[in-house]
Amino acid sequence: MDQQLKRYYQLKNKHKEIEQELAELRAEITGFCAGQGEAGLEAGGYRAKLVLQERKEYDEEKLYAALPDPQLWRLLARPDSAKIASLLKLGVLKDEHLQGTFQAKTVTLLHVEKK
């Protein structure tokens, strides 16, 4: 078990380092594209594409007040966009109930693929 714990610890640290490096590279690539006014670029056999995506960030108090059945709050526990989207899709919630409970936030996604 010592080896498993040691290896887990090593991989967890490596994971943190990789996440940090990915964040730095992502910032450099998106910054470069933004500086060029481009939504993507091609270089060295790779293609990068920036995709804008809108996400909703819910206000906990407003959302709770807007829910038609307070028991629904137990299903959510906290505002979770994926769960709320599922409840909308199932018809448990309606868009009208959620008006004014969230702010739309535009997020830039980076997709890199080999040509």
Sequence and secondary structure as in RCSB ss.txt:
>XXXX:A:sequence
MDQQLKRYYQLKNKHKEIEQELAELRAEITGFCAGQGEAGLEAGGYRAKLVLQERKEYDEEKLYAALPDPQLWRL
LARPDSAKIASLLKLGVLKDEHLQGTFQAKTVTLLHVEKK
>XXXX:A:secstr
 HHHHHHHHHHHHHHHHHHHHHHHHHHHHHHHHHHHT SEEEETTEEEEEEEEEEEEE HHHHHHH SSTTHHHH
HSS  HHHHHHHHHHTSS HHHHTTSEEEEEEEEEEEEE 
